[in-house]
Amino acid sequence: MTFKRASLATSLALLLAACGSSGDSGSGDGDSGLTPPTNAISISTAREAAQDRLPCETATGEFCDLRIYQVMTESFVNGDGNIGHGEGYGTSHHMGDIQGIIDSLDYIAGLGVNALWLTPVFESAPVGGQSIWDDRLDATGYFASDFFKIDPNFGDLDKAKELVTKAHEKGLYVFFDGVFGHHKESVIEASPNGLTPAGGHNPVDYTDPDTLAFFQEVTEYWTTELCLDGWRLDQAYQVPLSAWSEIQQTLTEAGTTNAANSACNVNGTQWGTLGYMVAEIWKGNDDIVDEAYGSNASPGLPSAFDFGRRYALVQTLAAEEDVANSGNKSKAPTTLLEDWNSHRTFPDHAQPNLMLGNHDLVRFGDLIQRGILGNYWERHKAAFSYMAAYSGPITFYYGEEIGDEVPNYSGRLTNNCAERGLCDDHVARSSAKIAGVTDGFTPSTEQQDLMDYLSNLMEVRKNNPALYEGSVQNLYVDSSLLVISKETDSQQIVYFLNTSTTDRTANLSTSLVNDNAQLKDLISGDVITADGNSLEVAISGLSGRLLLVE
């Protein structure tokens, strides 16, 4: 979405900052007044019982292994120089199109992800007297004028079909961005069945049954026309939970249709049957429950972005957007632990989705710089390792895999930031740098190393279900070290995250790993054997380790 209410993000940030300011919190280097832990610690008793209620903690969720790559269509890659918006919010060329995404599919698949989400591609037709601000808004795609037509600045129906088919050939699900709560003012085109949303344009009126019927038609049309695999739902709070339940049912029925459609069979796999819907509710967890998930008795959507955990993660390894009002530049891993525990309030069907950034948030690299922190590449790797150990779907924003940043931007700008494309809610919409696709771009040694690390990490996650659908047991936490056990019936992995710049050592009792005497590092391949009843694990500064119990 183009415009966000800064007060919501600020309120959430302050709430999380307050949660992270308990007696155990401090900066990642333990310099907040706490007594730093000794370098070597012993772990012989689990800190708390395992969490094993939500679908992605019990190996029962259908979306837990989603590894999604998000692109902002207009700012990603210019694949066809004859089309493009040319204006937009942010710092990019604003000439991105569907062809540019097609050209990048090999690269995207090579990162080890298995799904692609693109921001809206429906037509946003210019109107009379349109200003530069209208042009910029149209480029986002978030205020469509025709939900049944591809914006000619991005391509056409045939090009959209080509994208989805080629993505499926490479093993990638494809998700469209569903803007089902608002549209372009006064110019909305009717559906093939002659329906239009009722009431105002932002938000629309769901008390009129035509509105629900219209967006059900949008869902059914694109899902079956393209063998589409699901939808990301913009500003999902604009749509009542009862309507979301109906739209989810429409998506399920469309998936049933796709299951019998030979056109959806690509390389022996039947696509368009996944039926994933993930809500964007840029608020706190209570609001996400009320406006996305619903309750056990009246369930709504299956998945929503985990904004609370995202803020906790950037607070721990970088700095959040509103660092001036959030206390420490970086916080202790207790911040992550407290948010992990907050999932206890989610209903039993919830499959939260963790992201590091998106098109409305400041890039992680710029947040590292905003916090005036060093160890740029190590902080990226540590954040990626944490995401790999997350029980549930995860999403990466294009450019994160190379540690991308907006040059000369780290502080919050308030003076004419919109004109300059440097407001916090759109500055991350920078031109994509895709190796082998973007002219003149060759990854640096550090960028290539980070890409390789991420692709290896995603392969590890793919091959080890305890990471994406394992129970969560917090074994230990102090001002710079977090230790978590992830388990399924057949596998246990212990995750160590060191958020300080100082190397740490943990002596892990073999009793916590079922008396096994060996751990294997899933990234390096190194093996740790027991010395008596203890396993000595070294964790370098600002790093994560995923250790398989063998």
Buried (B, 14 or more C-beta within 10 A) or exposed (E): BBBBEEEBBBBBBBBBBEBBBEEBBBBBBBEBEBEBBEEEBBBBEBBEEBBBBBBBBBBEBBBBBBBBBBBBBBBBBBBBEEBBBEBBBBBBBBBBBBBBBBBBBEBBBBBBBBBBBBBBBBBBBEEEEEEEEBBBBBBBBBBBBBBBBBBEBBBBEEBBBBBBBBBBBBEBBBBBBBBBBBBBEEBBBEBEEEBBBBEEBEBBEBEBEBBBBBBBBBBBBBBBBBBBBBBBBBBBBBBBBEBBBBBBEBBEBBBEBBEEBEBBBBEEEBBBBBBBBBBBBBBBBEBBBBBBBBEEEEBBBBBBBBBBBBBBBBBBBBBBBBBEEBBBBBBBBBBBBBBBBBBEEBBEBBBBBBBBBBBBBBBBBBBBBBBEBEBBBBBBBBBBBBBBBBBBBBBBBBBBBBBBBBEEBBEBBEEEBEEEBBBBBBBBBBBBBBBEBBEEBEBEEEBEBBBEBBBBBBEBBBEBBBBBBBBBBBBBBBBBBBBBBBBBEEBBBBBBBBBBBBEBBBBBBBEBBEEBBBBBBBBEEEEBEBEEEBBBBBBBBBBBBBBBBE
